[in-house]
Amino acid sequence: MGDAPEDTELEGYSDVNDKSSFSSKEEESANELVTNILKQASSLVLEKKSKFEPNLLQDMSCLQLGQMGAHSYTRRRCDSAGLLRRLGHLSQFEHNHRTRLRVNSLNFNSTGSKLASASYDEKIVVWDWEKGCEVFQFESGHSSDMYQAKFLPGDLRIISCARDGQVRLVEVSVTGEVMVNKNIGNHEDSDSDDSAAHRMSLVSDCPSLVLSAGSDGQVLGVDIREMKSESLLQLKNGYGYALPLYSVHSNPVNGNCFCTSGQDPFIRIYDRRFLSREKQNGELVKFTPDDKDGFYEIFQAFSTSAVFSDDGQAVIGSFNNETICLFDSSDPEGSPPSHRYQGHRSDKFLMGVHFYGQNSKYIISGSDCGNIFIWDRETEGVVQVIPGYEPLMRSDFEDQLSHGLVIEPHPSLPVLATSAHDNVVKMWMPVAEANEDEQKEFMFRTVHGNMTDRLTRNMADRLTDTSCQIM
């Protein structure tokens, strides 16, 4: 299948083709944009293919001869584009019996044998995901919607954060009995009612230290041994108000460095050895996508998630203007992205992004259209679009600062755990091989539809902005 599908007229996008209110010059420009979208969608799905495919027989031979370790063999299986294209729905289980209380966090333990889920019901459930059964559950102690829960080394301690601004530590016995449940950190914003603690990161070379980022603009360093926290920094805007932070991630090979995303269009990298709240002098560099069309000024785009690659040499960031960008962490400030990934939608929620596979070969993100996107890191091509959920819509009690589709890659197997707008956790792994032509057709239509929808909304927003200026 080397060409785009012949029937490229998608229903529901009549606004793009309705040019009655345009001048001839504007109509010509609109036609050019529509043509470019067709070319881009075709290129992403059909042309920019993954260049690497492990040789299964050769790898098995190396494993049997002792030339390759079992762990490396397993990790290389995750690098197979063929397996990624076969990812399908394996099983699912309900975190609770209340559909509206969505699961907002998933986390595998270090070996991948257990999965922890956290929900708006303020409970944490630990699962044996292979058997599809609950191991135990407990009340987190939070008083509001939970945003994240993570296993600490040893699997008997879980740290969590929530909309109430608290960072809590729970220690359990092997039977699930809660031994300790304590608040060991607080995000507080005196200028706003919103003091949510959004995301946390474990520091690889300091197992007793956890970083947390919140709406108060602070990054807290939480010491597990001493059961206390300290503020490492507080990010503020030009008017002196706290600038909300939505994610924090520690460099896997250098625990002194971490990156943040927040309510401005920058991904910032810090070195905590040089941080002081008074001088804010620990920022090493900040990155933002090149702004050729003035999008960031007009629509006030911001970064929703940022994470380092396994080797710490790159950082990937997701932005609420439906852009995912890869930056080389050693590049100077002002450097453009080395790669850009497109085709999804992410303007309604705080959408996360992940590296996947050995040497961080792939990029994974959710999409407002309800699908799971996987891109090849180097070619930028769409490797797989998994039809996971219905299009994501905000409920009555959610806002734009609610987190979107949650994706948790398994630490060593080609397995994904996901959750979206309800109480269900879904597991995905390679299943029976799909029809290649049908799969490419679905991927093309999804990418084309998302890109067309973005064009429609951007054109409408620009017309509205122009009308307001005239008035």
Summary of the structure (lengths in Angstrom):
residues: 471
radius of gyration: 22.5
end to end distance: 50.5
largest distance: 76.1
contacts: 1562
relative contact order: 0.14
helix: 21%
strand: 35%
